[in-house]
Amino acid sequence: MALHLVKLCVGAEGVQDLIDWHAQNRGRWPEGRTIHVTRMWPKRAEELLAGGSLYWVFKGLILARQQIAALEPERGADGIARCAIVLDERVIRTAPAARQPFQGWRYLVPSEAPPDLPETRAGETALPPTLAAALADIGLR
């Protein structure tokens, strides 16, 4: 069974910021791949690679995800070993789901993952974060 990761999208105001950042940095990653480097290697890597995604949190709300394609070792300029999470370049918007602040990443079981938005809604303007969070808190998405 697949397992997911959830991570704060630090410095991004919304999903479009993530998409733009990926586009600006694609040339610096090998073969134009989309990579996110993290310090810790997931102990449950096999489950993540069985169809898992990285869910992105923007200002307290999960709003998007990317399929995890691979996990690869990477050594930083400081010599410390890290984990490169290779992601599908497509960013899939999800229904808003409230998430408390945390550091690093956390596992996310499929039953707690927000559903994907239909393609017809992917281009909609997002609700203000406080309204989306309030709706998510009461179970409306």
C-alpha positions as CSV (number, residue, x, y, z in Angstrom):
1,M,0.0,0.0,0.0
2,A,1.2,3.5,-0.9
3,L,2.3,6.0,1.7
4,H,2.7,9.7,1.2
5,L,4.8,12.5,2.6
6,V,3.6,16.0,3.7
7,K,6.0,19.0,3.7
8,L,5.7,22.7,4.2
9,C,6.3,24.7,1.0
10,V,8.4,27.3,2.7
11,G,8.5,30.8,1.0
12,A,5.6,30.1,-1.3
13,E,2.3,32.0,-1.1
14,G,0.4,29.4,-3.1
15,V,0.6,26.6,-5.7
16,Q,1.6,28.9,-8.6
17,D,4.7,29.9,-6.7
18,L,5.7,26.3,-6.5
19,I,5.1,25.7,-10.2
20,D,7.0,28.9,-11.1
21,W,10.0,27.9,-8.8
22,H,10.1,24.4,-10.5
23,A,10.2,26.0,-13.9
24,Q,12.9,28.5,-12.9
25,N,15.1,25.7,-11.4
26,R,14.5,22.9,-13.9
27,G,17.8,23.5,-15.6
28,R,19.9,23.0,-12.5
29,W,18.6,19.5,-11.8
30,P,20.0,16.5,-13.7
31,E,18.1,15.7,-16.9
32,G,15.6,18.5,-16.1
33,R,14.0,16.4,-13.4
34,T,12.1,18.0,-10.5
35,I,14.0,17.3,-7.2
36,H,13.4,18.2,-3.6
37,V,16.4,17.6,-1.3
38,T,15.7,16.8,2.4
39,R,18.1,16.0,5.2
40,M,16.5,12.7,6.4
41,W,16.1,9.5,4.4
42,P,12.6,8.0,4.8
43,K,12.6,4.7,6.7
44,R,9.5,3.7,4.8
45,A,10.9,4.3,1.4
46,E,9.5,1.2,-0.2
47,E,5.9,2.3,0.7
48,L,6.6,5.8,-0.7
49,L,7.8,4.3,-4.0
50,A,4.6,2.2,-4.3
51,G,2.6,5.1,-5.6
52,G,3.2,7.8,-2.9
53,S,3.1,11.5,-3.4
54,L,4.6,14.5,-1.7
55,Y,1.8,16.7,-0.4
56,W,2.6,20.4,-0.2
57,V,1.4,22.7,2.7
58,F,1.0,26.4,1.9
59,K,0.2,28.7,4.9
60,G,-1.4,25.9,6.9
61,L,-3.3,24.2,4.1
62,I,-2.4,21.2,1.9
63,L,-3.2,22.5,-1.6
64,A,-1.2,20.4,-4.0
65,R,0.8,17.1,-4.5
66,Q,3.4,15.6,-6.7
67,Q,3.9,11.9,-7.4
68,I,7.2,10.6,-6.0
69,A,9.2,8.9,-8.8
70,A,12.4,8.0,-6.9
71,L,14.5,8.5,-3.8
72,E,18.2,9.0,-4.5
73,P,21.2,9.7,-2.3
74,E,22.7,13.1,-2.6
75,R,25.7,14.7,-0.8
76,G,25.5,18.4,-0.1
77,A,28.3,20.9,-0.5
78,D,28.9,20.5,3.2
79,G,29.6,16.8,2.8
80,I,26.4,15.6,4.6
81,A,24.4,12.8,3.0
82,R,20.8,13.8,2.1
83,C,17.8,12.3,0.3
84,A,16.8,13.7,-3.1
85,I,13.1,13.1,-3.6
86,V,12.6,12.9,-7.4
87,L,9.1,14.2,-8.2
88,D,6.9,14.0,-11.3
89,E,6.9,17.5,-12.7
90,R,3.1,17.7,-12.8
91,V,1.7,19.6,-9.7
92,I,-1.8,18.3,-8.9
93,R,-4.0,20.6,-7.0
94,T,-5.9,19.1,-4.0
95,A,-8.9,20.0,-1.9
96,P,-7.7,22.3,0.9
97,A,-6.8,20.4,4.1
98,A,-5.7,22.1,7.3
99,R,-2.3,21.2,8.7
100,Q,-0.5,22.5,11.8
101,P,3.0,23.8,11.4
102,F,5.9,21.3,11.7
103,Q,9.5,20.9,10.7
104,G,10.8,18.6,8.1
105,W,8.3,16.2,6.6
106,R,5.8,13.8,8.0
107,Y,4.2,10.6,6.7
108,L,0.6,10.8,5.5
109,V,-1.6,7.8,5.3
110,P,-3.8,7.6,2.2
111,S,-7.0,7.8,4.3
112,E,-5.9,11.2,5.6
113,A,-4.8,12.6,2.2
114,P,-7.1,15.2,0.7
115,P,-8.7,14.3,-2.7
116,D,-7.4,15.8,-5.9
117,L,-9.4,18.6,-7.4
118,P,-11.0,17.8,-10.8
119,E,-9.0,19.1,-13.7
120,T,-11.9,21.6,-14.4
121,R,-11.2,23.3,-11.0
122,A,-7.4,23.3,-11.2
123,G,-7.3,26.8,-12.6
124,E,-9.7,28.3,-10.1
125,T,-8.6,31.1,-7.9
126,A,-7.9,29.7,-4.4
127,L,-10.0,30.7,-1.5
128,P,-8.4,33.0,1.1
129,P,-6.3,30.8,3.4
130,T,-8.3,31.6,6.5
131,L,-11.6,30.7,4.8
132,A,-10.2,27.5,3.2
133,A,-8.9,26.5,6.6
134,A,-12.2,27.2,8.3
135,L,-14.1,25.1,5.7
136,A,-11.5,22.3,6.0
137,D,-11.9,22.3,9.8
138,I,-15.6,21.6,9.5
139,G,-15.2,19.0,6.8
140,L,-16.2,21.1,3.8
141,R,-13.7,21.2,0.9
